[in-house]
Amino acid sequence: MGRNTLSIFAVIILSTIALTFYLLSALYPPLPIPTTTISSGITLSSLYALQTRIFDQTLALRPIVNSTLLSPTIRGRVDITRTFTGIELNTEYLFSLFAQLSRTRSFTLLGIPTSYTVTHFAGWIPPSTSSPSSDSSGSSSAIASSAILMNFTSPTHFWSGGGGGGGDDDDNFTLEIHAWTLFDAAGRVQQYDATFRHWPAFIASTLSRVARRPRFAGNVSAVVAHATAELAATICAEHEAHCTTDISTTGEDEGHDGGSGSGGGGGGRNNETNSNRNNRQYSSEEECVRFLTREVRFGASHEMGLDTLLCRMVHSPMVALRPEVHCPHVGPTGGDMCTDALDYGERIDQGFWKEPWMLEELDVVERGGG
């Protein structure tokens, strides 16, 4: 009788445990294990490949305007400059900028990328769906977060410790770049948010190193004055060569994957027989140099998207590709790229993004507050 009682108690206990586990699993289902594939066949490895091919294209140094790697509606933000909207602007500043630097070898504080190493990578791929959308331009397919060490070389030996005479290694420098990248269902970049880590420290330490050259006698201000004169000469030469008053006749536009080449919509395909386009920003090269050396500030390391000489340096290489778009950026007004209208609040405004970086099912709420 005692054994039967123990057996009954054992059955009751086991049944209770089993029922408890069942109820717990029903109330608190286990988190799903993330999958590395979706209906379109994207894997974590292929997501990594999508990310690295962007870096590879930067190294290719090809002066293109429309890249098939980017979505037509792409939006990008770079912390040390500003935001870029549309395929043409983003193609230029991701890829063509460096191609132009390599081609012209004009004076600049920027560098030409030569190689990179991926140091961090993580990706999110949405789970498979039973009826995938056939619209390749639809919702995002994946998000990648990466960090790289990208190596650059100075095209004019400015950053070298010995003015170019101390060996090629003196011209090389490395920058750490972090990027969040959102890809659409076709594998094209739809959004990116890039940060140059330790950029102010790089500028400060490298200017100090350049100042150790005998000609500067340890004076960083003398280095900045030299860079100001050289940058002004370079920018103004580009302006004189490309920011002219043109008369263009209607007809087929040149290249750019069938685009207008103007970036604004329509270009020369209209009923007009010709159009006058005045891209000049300065009346003479002398006026240009005077303005850039006397009336606009050089700029701090974080002011490459403000009304500074450094901002105009960034945009100057693009003048030759699309004068009607970029000539205003090197002019007195700074166009829509080099103005002090960009404030801190705009830099952190998340309203710029058209697609969310966070999953809706996370039920994200604002924490803290009164």
C-alpha positions, 0 to 999 in steps of 0.5 A, a space after each residue: 500500500 505504501 508503494 502504491 501511494 508513493 507511485 501515485 505521488 510520483 505520477 502527480 508530481 511529474 504531471 504537475 511539472 509537465 503541466 507547468 512547463 507547458 503553461 510556461 512555454 505557452 505564456 512565454 514562448 522561446 525567442 526564435 533563433 535568427 535565420 541567416 536566409 530569407 526567401 530571396 536567398 540572402 545569407 549573412 555571408 552575402 550580406 557581408 559581400 553586399 557591404 564590402 562591395 561598396 568599399 571595393 567600389 570606393 577603391 576602384 576610383 572610377 568617376 561615375 555619377 549613377 551607380 547600380 549599387 545604390 537605390 535611386 532613392 538613397 539617403 546618406 549621412 556622414 557625420 563630418 559633412 552632412 546629408 546626401 539625397 539621391 543616387 547622383 550625389 551619393 554616387 559622387 561622394 562615395 565613389 567619384 570624389 576619390 577618383 577625381 582626387 586620384 586623377 587631378 592630384 590637386 592639393 587637398 587634405 583628403 586622401 586617396 583610398 588604397 585598401 581596407 580591413 573590416 574589423 567589425 560586422 553584424 547583420 540582420 536579415 528578415 525571416 523568410 516569408 511565404 509570399 515574397 514581394 516581387 517589387 525589388 524596390 520595396 521594403 528593406 531586405 537587410 541591415 548591416 553594421 560594420 567598422 573598417 580601417 581604411 588606408 589612404 595616401 596623400 596625393 600631394 604629400 601634405 600629410 607626410 612628415 618630411 614633405 614627401 622626401 621621407 619615403 612613401 610610407 609618410 604619405 599613408 594614413 588610416 581612418 576608422 569608419 563605422 557605417 550602418 547600411 540598409 539594403 533594399 530587396 534588390 541588394 542596393 544601398 537604400 540608406 547609410 549612416 557613416 561616422 569617422 571615428 576619432 576624426 578630430 584627433 587625427 586632424 589635430 595630431 597630423 597637423 602637429 606632425 606636419 608642423 614639425 617640418 623645418 619650414 613651419 618651425 612647430 607652428 600649426 597656424 603656419 601649417 593652416 595658413 599654407 593649407 589655406 593658400 593651396 586650397 584656395 588656389 586649387 578650388 579657384 582653378 577648378 572654378 575658372 575651368 568649369 564654372 563658366 557661362 555655357 550655351 547648351 543645345 538640346 539633344 541627347 545628354 551624355 552618359 549617366 545611365 540615361 539621366 539628365 546629368 543635372 541631377 535636378 530633373 529634365 536636363 536638356 530634353 525639352 522644347 527649347 533650342 538652347 539654354 544659357 547656364 551661368 555657373 560662375 560664382 566669382 567674377 575672376 580667379 583673383 576674387 575667388 582667392 581673395 574670398 576663400 583666404 580672407 572672408 571664409 573661415 578655414 573650419 574646424 575638423 567637424 565643420 566640413 559641412 558648414 560655411 568653411 574652406 574645408 567644406 568647399 575643399 570636399 566639393 571642389 573635385 565634383 565641379 568638373 563632373 556636374 558644374 551646374 550642381 557643384 559650382 554653387 558649393 564652392 562659391 560665396 554662398 556655399 549653395 545648399 552644402 556649405 552653409 551654417 544653416 546646418 545646426 546640431 539639432 538637424 545633425 541628430 534629427 531622425 526625420 531624415 530617414 525614410 525607412 526605420 532602422 529599428 524593427 517595429 515589433 521591438 515596440 521601442 519606447 522612449 525611456 526616462 523623462 519626468 
